[in-house]
């Protein structure tokens, strides 16, 4: 079965690296030798994996599958099956020899051991001779939109550079009611706005409720009016027209709930979900709702969340898309200063989440102000704070420059002038 799974994995992903990088050759495909050779020769001749239609045209009895298992599982399983197939005839012959002469059986077994030793090559890159990173650097310089997704907060992008396309496991965490989900919706809305297809997994809220938050952030409709059906704030006709305009976008903002994953959200299912829908960013509004595929009896919550975090990072690296999760702070995150942002050690149940994360953004609230603090940034500085005046009902975030952030000097000066102008305009209003 695993041989068929791997062939389908190669066809579905259009990527032969699972074979090349793990030294999986035609010997491993005893049940599908011709199918393997067809794929290999197609890649050799045309520099790309054949599509499923070409495979079906050549092999009418080939069974197409949706492969949800991880790459690691597929590699480990086919290696084990291959080694087993080599062991069986040696053991049988040794048993036959043992009936006549145990010395001959021992000699034969010793001579075959070398052939039974797994030859698993480990891929390497000689960084002193490879120019791939120079090519990547050049492409990032010329095509930044291919490599980074802006967060929707320009000042945050000045510090962290945006969400990276791949090898990006971002964490947004805070205590209950501080705005984690709103910030997640805001950053996903911006990704959609610039043309990215977004997948949003919402364990606690329905698609409609996430949609209302999206509309508030995107169109600045009153969220309370949308929830209550208050047409004095939003007219039905205007709302329909707004939805019609959004239908013109080719990309989508796809919302899914645990029921869509048969109530078990796993890293492997998220991988399949991203591939099937051609997602360019995945957001998970609550890591605590995920299921650990590597769970063993006796494992703690900490172990499970660490496993999940490792697996999500692997999916991000494999698919080349950012995965952003929301995490709740534990009760120890309550400090003497009630407005302070929680620290990494305050992440509920697992420091493994922070360990595997590439970026960690901690949130705090002070009256109408939202405070962001960069607690981890694998590729840059940490400790910077950003303050935004936040009108939660209208989805407005207005940056207030402070000495704690490192947004560009020019941007700070521009914003200070805007604030002065806004203040003068407000003073002109007669109440």
Buried (B, 14 or more C-beta within 10 A) or exposed (E): EBBBBBBBBBBBBEBBEBBEEBBBEEEBBEEBEEBBEBBBEBBEEEEEBBEEEBBBEEBEEBEEBEBBBBBEBBBEBBBEBBEEEBEEEBEEBBEEBBEEEEEEBEEBBEEBEEEEEEEEEEEEEEEEEEEEEEEEEEEBEEEEEEBBBBBBBBBBBBBBBBBBBBBBBBBBBBBEEBBBBBBBBBBBBBBBBEEBBBBBBBBEBEBEBBBBBBBBBBBEBBBBBBEEEEEEBBEEEEBEEBEEEBEEEEBBBBBBBBEBBEEEBBBBBBBBBBBEBEBBBBBBBBBBBBBBBBEEEEEEEBBBBBBBBBBBBBBBBBBBBBBBBBBBBBEEBEEEEEEBBBBBEBBBBBBBBBEBBBBBBBBBBEEEBBBBBBBBBBEEEBEBBBBBBBBBBBBEBBBBBEEEBBBEEEBBEEBEEEBEEEEEEEEEEEE
